[in-house]
């Protein structure tokens, strides 16, 4: 029997899922990402830690699946947006992997503001949610102005998934799904946008060659074998942005439904066969040149729940807090959580608090807040209110959270058999690429 590996390069965890030719999950490895957050505004991942975390995830998945590494015929990935690394002329890292959540950039530069206001920006990039200070282009601009001694040595700018593929195969390849979030891509033409490159003083030679998702990118090299523990020669296929891979894993390109992910951020994705850029939605290439992903997202995700537990109930686990919240009625007896309650000082992100309210009330208030934000995103993509929702991410593991979403939004939520849809979507690209079944 042949198996396929889907890697999810998540912000909080790296995951490795091993699937058979029918899409059944046989083994899952999951390890936390130990980030460097020195100074409070930096968020980086050391290269050695990156490979160690990935290796541990894959080894655990193989052990759980009880298979030989030689049985894994191909692999693909689910990537982060706007996480990248800078390399010199000898392909040595000039930086650690700089993650999207890094906050070294304060405010927006004049150059970025003018670029975003350009009349061609929305049509060319498909980004109805404009890149901000967390974006790759904002941080490239920062290096150019704040660390010119580093920037002058830069020969290659690679997303986290570009870097993965380069080290594993030796090929400089970038998928158009992940690259769509940079603001440097002409989405319809499938090429790097010359005006954007000129604006940010980026040479196209510093970027990787663009391909659609699901394209064979090469074979695993001997170096790749040593790093991740698979057999040399295994095929590697281009993956894409994590939320797009979730949509593929949920079957969205064919069902016409909507996928939602409640993780570090909230995100919803559907698919369409026309390129129609508009405010509030980001558009990227789909499975071929005539299909597109539509994505809406917001910051009001599961972060607030983790924040509340860490700061106000460290002795309790998240599952324990969710169990307590089941006993609280809708409306939380007056407690209301503002979107991203964790961004306020203390408990100022909540209103209606009195002395009788306990952990359970605050937790349920967070669940209701994220549900309302999710409803707004879904409405961006489906004003007809007719499509079913396929959930994923940490929020999909809580039946209470799913029920709150379904009740508050009056929507049908279909729980998938496998909760690891990002890994599954990546593995499915391998299956299609190797003709296990047709797209």
C-alpha positions as CSV (number, residue, x, y, z in Angstrom):
1,X,0.0,0.0,0.0
2,X,1.2,3.5,-0.8
3,X,1.0,6.5,1.6
4,X,1.2,10.2,1.2
5,X,2.5,12.8,3.6
6,X,0.8,16.2,4.2
7,X,2.8,18.7,6.2
8,X,1.1,21.6,8.0
9,X,3.6,24.4,8.8
10,X,1.4,26.0,11.4
11,X,2.1,29.0,13.5
12,X,1.6,27.2,16.8
13,X,2.2,23.6,15.8
14,X,3.9,21.7,12.9
15,X,1.8,18.7,11.9
16,X,2.5,15.7,9.7
17,X,-0.4,13.6,8.5
18,X,0.0,10.3,6.7
19,X,-2.9,9.3,4.5
20,X,-3.6,6.2,2.3
21,X,-4.9,6.4,-1.3
22,X,-8.5,6.7,-0.1
23,X,-7.7,9.8,2.1
24,X,-7.9,7.9,5.4
25,X,-5.6,9.3,8.1
26,X,-3.2,6.6,9.4
27,X,-0.8,8.6,11.5
28,X,-0.5,12.2,12.9
29,X,2.6,13.9,14.4
30,X,2.1,17.2,16.1
31,X,4.8,19.3,17.8
32,X,4.8,22.8,19.2
33,X,6.8,25.5,17.4
34,X,9.4,27.0,19.8
35,X,9.6,30.6,18.5
36,X,12.1,33.2,19.4
37,X,10.2,36.2,20.7
38,X,13.1,38.3,22.1
39,X,12.2,41.9,23.0
40,X,8.4,41.2,22.6
41,X,8.1,42.4,19.0
42,X,10.3,39.8,17.3
43,X,8.8,36.4,16.3
44,X,11.4,34.2,14.5
45,X,12.0,30.5,14.1
46,X,15.6,29.3,14.1
47,X,16.4,27.2,11.0
48,X,17.7,24.3,13.2
49,X,14.5,24.4,15.3
50,X,12.4,24.4,12.1
51,X,14.0,21.2,10.8
52,X,14.0,19.5,14.2
53,X,10.3,20.2,14.8
54,X,9.4,19.0,11.3
55,X,11.5,15.9,11.7
56,X,9.9,15.0,15.1
57,X,6.4,15.5,13.7
58,X,7.1,13.2,10.7
59,X,8.7,10.6,12.9
60,X,5.8,10.5,15.2
61,X,3.3,10.2,12.3
62,X,5.3,7.3,10.8
63,X,5.4,5.6,14.2
64,X,1.6,6.0,14.7
65,X,0.9,4.8,11.2
66,X,3.1,1.8,11.8
67,X,4.7,2.0,8.3
68,X,8.1,2.2,6.8
69,X,9.3,5.6,5.5
70,X,9.8,3.9,2.2
71,X,6.1,3.5,1.8
72,X,5.6,7.2,1.6
73,X,5.6,7.9,-2.1
74,X,5.1,11.7,-2.1
75,X,4.6,14.7,0.1
76,X,3.2,18.2,0.0
77,X,2.7,21.1,2.4
78,X,0.3,23.6,3.9
79,X,2.1,27.0,4.4
80,X,1.9,30.2,6.4
81,X,1.4,33.5,4.7
82,X,4.1,36.1,4.8
83,X,6.6,34.1,6.8
84,X,10.0,34.2,5.1
85,X,13.8,33.9,5.2
86,X,16.6,35.9,3.5
87,X,19.5,34.0,2.0
88,X,22.9,35.2,0.7
89,X,24.6,34.4,-2.6
90,X,25.8,31.0,-1.2
91,X,22.3,30.1,0.0
92,X,23.3,30.6,3.6
93,X,20.6,32.1,5.9
94,X,21.0,35.8,6.7
95,X,18.1,35.6,9.1
96,X,16.1,33.1,11.0
97,X,12.6,32.4,9.5
98,X,10.7,35.6,10.2
99,X,7.1,34.6,11.0
100,X,4.1,36.6,9.9
101,X,3.2,37.5,13.5
102,X,6.6,39.3,13.9
103,X,5.9,43.0,14.9
104,X,9.3,44.6,14.3
105,X,7.6,47.0,11.8
106,X,5.9,49.9,13.6
107,X,3.1,51.5,11.5
108,X,3.1,51.6,7.7
109,X,5.9,53.3,5.6
110,X,5.0,56.0,3.2
111,X,6.1,53.6,0.4
112,X,3.7,50.9,1.5
113,X,0.8,53.4,2.0
114,X,1.2,54.8,-1.5
115,X,1.5,51.3,-3.0
116,X,-1.7,50.1,-1.4
117,X,-3.6,53.2,-2.7
118,X,-2.5,52.6,-6.3
119,X,-5.4,52.2,-8.7
120,X,-4.1,48.8,-10.0
121,X,-3.4,47.3,-6.6
122,X,-6.7,45.5,-6.0
123,X,-7.1,44.2,-9.6
124,X,-3.5,43.0,-9.9
125,X,-3.1,41.3,-6.5
126,X,-6.6,40.3,-5.7
127,X,-6.0,41.5,-2.1
128,X,-9.2,43.0,-0.9
129,X,-7.7,42.9,2.6
130,X,-4.5,45.0,2.2
131,X,-1.2,43.8,3.5
132,X,-0.2,45.6,6.7
133,X,2.8,45.8,8.9
134,X,2.9,42.0,9.3
135,X,3.4,41.5,5.6
136,X,6.5,40.3,3.8
137,X,6.7,43.6,1.8
138,X,6.5,45.7,5.0
139,X,9.4,43.7,6.5
140,X,11.5,43.8,3.4
141,X,11.0,47.6,3.4
142,X,12.1,47.5,7.1
143,X,15.3,45.6,6.3
144,X,16.1,48.0,3.5
145,X,15.8,51.0,5.8
146,X,16.8,49.7,9.2
147,X,19.4,47.0,8.3
148,X,20.9,47.9,4.9
149,X,24.0,46.0,5.8
150,X,21.9,42.8,5.8
151,X,19.8,43.7,2.8
152,X,22.8,44.4,0.5
153,X,23.8,40.7,1.0
154,X,20.3,39.3,0.1
155,X,20.2,37.2,-3.0
156,X,17.1,35.2,-2.3
157,X,13.8,35.9,-0.5
158,X,11.9,32.7,0.2
159,X,8.6,32.1,1.9
160,X,8.7,29.4,4.6
161,X,7.4,26.8,2.0
162,X,9.8,28.0,-0.7
163,X,12.6,27.3,1.7
164,X,11.2,23.9,2.6
165,X,11.1,22.9,-1.1
166,X,14.5,24.4,-1.9
167,X,16.3,22.5,0.9
168,X,14.5,19.3,0.2
169,X,14.9,19.3,-3.6
170,X,17.4,22.0,-4.6
171,X,14.7,23.8,-6.7
172,X,13.7,27.4,-6.3
173,X,10.0,27.1,-6.7
174,X,7.1,29.2,-5.2
175,X,3.4,28.2,-5.3
176,X,1.0,30.9,-6.4
177,X,-1.3,30.1,-3.4
178,X,1.2,31.2,-0.7
179,X,2.7,33.9,-3.0
180,X,-0.7,35.5,-3.5
181,X,-0.6,37.0,0.0
182,X,2.7,38.9,-0.6
183,X,1.2,41.7,-2.7
184,X,3.9,41.0,-5.3
185,X,1.9,38.6,-7.5
186,X,-0.2,39.5,-10.5
187,X,-2.8,36.8,-9.8
188,X,-4.5,36.6,-13.2
189,X,-1.3,36.5,-15.2
190,X,0.4,34.2,-12.7
191,X,3.6,36.3,-12.7
192,X,5.5,38.5,-10.3
193,X,4.1,42.0,-10.7
194,X,6.8,44.2,-12.1
195,X,5.4,47.5,-10.7
196,X,5.3,46.0,-7.2
197,X,8.9,44.7,-7.5
198,X,10.1,48.1,-8.6
199,X,8.2,49.8,-5.8
200,X,10.0,47.7,-3.2
201,X,13.3,47.5,-5.0
202,X,13.1,43.7,-5.3
203,X,14.9,42.0,-8.2
204,X,12.8,39.2,-9.7
205,X,15.9,37.0,-9.6
206,X,15.6,37.2,-5.8
207,X,12.3,35.4,-5.9
208,X,11.5,31.8,-6.8
209,X,9.8,30.5,-10.0
210,X,6.0,30.5,-9.8
211,X,3.9,27.3,-10.2
212,X,0.2,26.5,-9.5
213,X,-0.6,24.2,-6.6
214,X,-0.4,20.5,-7.1
215,X,2.6,20.6,-9.5
216,X,5.5,18.1,-9.2
217,X,8.4,20.1,-7.8
218,X,11.1,17.5,-7.7
219,X,12.3,14.5,-5.8
220,X,13.6,14.4,-2.2
221,X,17.3,14.8,-2.2
222,X,19.9,13.0,-0.1
223,X,20.1,16.2,2.0
224,X,16.3,16.2,2.4
225,X,16.4,12.5,3.4
226,X,18.7,13.3,6.3
227,X,16.6,16.2,7.4
228,X,13.2,14.7,7.5
229,X,13.8,11.0,7.6
230,X,12.1,9.9,4.4
231,X,13.5,7.9,1.5
232,X,15.4,9.7,-1.2
233,X,13.5,10.0,-4.4
234,X,10.1,10.6,-2.9
235,X,8.1,13.1,-5.0
236,X,7.3,16.6,-3.7
237,X,4.3,18.5,-5.0
238,X,3.6,22.2,-4.6
239,X,1.1,22.9,-1.8
240,X,-0.3,26.2,-0.8
241,X,-1.6,28.6,1.9
242,X,-2.9,26.8,4.9
243,X,-6.5,28.0,4.5
244,X,-6.5,27.0,0.9
245,X,-5.3,23.6,1.8
246,X,-8.0,23.3,4.3
247,X,-10.5,24.1,1.6
248,X,-9.1,21.3,-0.6
249,X,-9.1,18.8,2.3
250,X,-12.8,19.7,2.9
251,X,-13.6,19.2,-0.8
252,X,-14.7,22.8,-1.3
253,X,-13.6,23.1,-4.9
254,X,-16.1,20.5,-5.9
255,X,-18.9,20.8,-3.3
256,X,-19.4,24.5,-3.5
257,X,-19.5,24.8,0.3
258,X,-17.4,27.0,2.6
259,X,-14.5,25.9,4.8
260,X,-13.8,27.7,8.0
261,X,-10.7,27.5,10.3
262,X,-10.8,28.7,13.9
263,X,-7.1,28.8,14.9
264,X,-4.7,31.7,15.5
265,X,-6.9,33.7,13.2
266,X,-10.4,33.1,11.8
267,X,-10.6,32.3,8.0
268,X,-13.2,31.2,5.5
269,X,-12.6,30.0,2.0
270,X,-14.8,29.2,-1.0
271,X,-14.1,28.7,-4.7
272,X,-15.3,30.4,-7.9
273,X,-14.5,30.3,-11.6
274,X,-14.3,34.0,-12.1
275,X,-11.7,36.5,-11.1
276,X,-13.7,39.3,-9.4
277,X,-11.5,41.2,-6.9
278,X,-13.4,43.1,-4.2
279,X,-13.0,44.7,-0.8
280,X,-12.9,42.3,2.2
281,X,-11.9,39.2,0.3
282,X,-8.5,37.9,-0.9
283,X,-8.4,36.0,-4.2
284,X,-5.7,33.5,-5.3
285,X,-5.2,31.0,-8.1
286,X,-7.1,27.7,-7.5
287,X,-6.4,24.2,-8.7
288,X,-6.0,25.5,-12.3
289,X,-5.8,28.7,-14.3
290,X,-9.6,29.2,-14.4
291,X,-10.5,28.6,-10.8
292,X,-9.9,30.9,-7.8
293,X,-9.9,30.7,-4.0
294,X,-11.8,33.4,-2.2
295,X,-10.7,34.0,1.4
296,X,-12.0,36.3,4.2
297,X,-10.2,36.4,7.5
298,X,-10.1,38.2,10.9
299,X,-7.9,38.3,13.9
300,X,-10.6,37.3,16.4
301,X,-9.7,33.6,16.5
302,X,-8.7,31.1,19.2
303,X,-5.9,33.3,20.5
304,X,-8.3,35.0,23.0
305,X,-9.2,31.6,24.5
306,X,-5.5,30.7,25.0
307,X,-4.8,34.1,26.4
308,X,-7.6,33.9,29.0
309,X,-6.5,30.4,30.1
310,X,-2.8,31.5,30.4
311,X,-3.6,34.7,32.4
312,X,-6.6,33.8,34.5
313,X,-6.9,30.0,34.7
314,X,-3.4,28.6,34.3
315,X,-4.3,25.6,36.5
316,X,-7.0,24.5,34.0
317,X,-6.7,23.1,30.5
318,X,-8.6,24.4,27.6
319,X,-10.8,21.3,27.4
320,X,-11.6,21.7,31.1
321,X,-12.6,25.4,30.6
322,X,-14.8,24.4,27.6
323,X,-16.5,21.7,29.8
324,X,-17.3,24.4,32.4
325,X,-18.7,26.7,29.7
326,X,-21.2,24.1,28.6
327,X,-23.2,24.9,31.8
328,X,-23.5,28.6,30.9
329,X,-26.6,29.6,29.0
330,X,-26.5,31.6,25.7
331,X,-25.7,35.2,26.4
332,X,-23.3,34.3,29.2
333,X,-25.6,36.0,31.8
334,X,-24.6,39.4,30.6
335,X,-20.9,39.0,29.8
336,X,-19.9,40.1,26.3
337,X,-16.4,39.6,24.8
338,X,-15.2,42.2,22.4
339,X,-13.5,41.0,19.2
340,X,-9.9,40.0,20.1
341,X,-10.5,40.5,23.8
342,X,-6.9,39.5,24.4
343,X,-5.7,42.8,22.9
344,X,-7.2,44.9,25.8
345,X,-5.6,45.6,29.2
346,X,-6.7,43.1,31.8
347,X,-10.4,42.2,31.4
348,X,-11.3,45.4,29.6
349,X,-12.1,43.4,26.5
350,X,-15.3,42.2,28.3
351,X,-18.4,44.1,29.2
352,X,-21.3,43.3,31.6
353,X,-19.1,41.8,34.3
354,X,-20.3,41.4,37.9
355,X,-19.0,39.5,40.9
356,X,-21.0,36.4,40.2
357,X,-19.3,35.7,36.8
358,X,-16.8,32.9,36.7
359,X,-14.3,31.4,34.2
360,X,-17.1,29.6,32.4
361,X,-18.8,32.9,31.6
362,X,-15.7,34.5,30.1
363,X,-14.9,31.4,28.1
364,X,-18.4,31.1,26.6
365,X,-18.3,34.9,25.9
366,X,-15.1,34.4,23.8
367,X,-16.7,31.5,21.9
368,X,-19.8,33.6,21.1
369,X,-17.6,36.6,20.1
370,X,-15.6,34.4,17.6
371,X,-18.8,33.0,16.3
372,X,-20.2,36.4,15.5
373,X,-16.9,37.4,13.7
374,X,-17.1,34.1,11.8
375,X,-20.6,35.0,10.6
376,X,-19.4,38.2,9.2
377,X,-16.7,36.4,7.2
378,X,-19.2,33.8,5.9
379,X,-21.5,36.6,4.7
380,X,-18.7,38.1,2.6
381,X,-18.5,34.8,0.7
382,X,-22.1,33.6,0.7
383,X,-24.8,36.3,0.8
384,X,-27.4,33.7,-0.2
385,X,-27.0,31.8,3.2
386,X,-27.4,28.5,1.3
387,X,-24.0,26.8,1.7
388,X,-22.9,24.4,4.4
389,X,-19.8,25.1,6.5
390,X,-17.0,22.7,6.9
391,X,-15.0,23.5,10.1
392,X,-11.3,22.9,10.9
393,X,-8.6,24.2,13.2
394,X,-8.6,24.0,17.0
395,X,-12.2,25.2,17.2
396,X,-13.4,22.1,15.2
397,X,-12.4,19.9,18.1
398,X,-15.0,21.4,20.4
399,X,-18.6,20.3,19.9
400,X,-19.7,23.1,22.2
401,X,-18.0,25.7,20.0
402,X,-19.5,24.2,16.8
403,X,-22.9,24.1,18.3
404,X,-22.6,27.8,19.4
405,X,-21.6,28.7,15.8
406,X,-24.5,26.7,14.3
407,X,-27.0,28.3,16.7
408,X,-25.8,31.9,16.5
409,X,-25.3,31.9,12.7
410,X,-28.3,29.6,11.8
411,X,-26.0,27.6,9.5
412,X,-25.4,24.0,8.8
413,X,-22.0,22.8,9.9
414,X,-20.7,19.5,8.5
415,X,-18.1,17.9,10.7
416,X,-15.5,16.1,8.5
417,X,-14.2,12.6,9.3
418,X,-10.6,13.9,9.6
419,X,-10.0,17.1,11.6
420,X,-6.6,17.6,10.0
421,X,-7.8,19.2,6.8
422,X,-4.7,21.2,6.1
423,X,-2.6,18.0,6.1
424,X,-5.3,16.1,4.2
425,X,-5.5,18.8,1.5
426,X,-1.7,18.7,1.0
427,X,-1.8,14.9,0.8
428,X,-4.6,15.0,-1.7
429,X,-2.5,17.0,-4.1
430,X,0.0,14.2,-4.1
431,X,-2.7,11.7,-4.8
432,X,-4.0,13.6,-7.7
433,X,-0.5,14.3,-9.0
434,X,0.2,10.6,-8.9
435,X,-3.1,9.7,-10.6
436,X,-4.6,7.9,-7.6
437,X,-7.8,9.6,-8.5
438,X,-8.8,12.5,-10.8
439,X,-9.2,16.1,-9.7
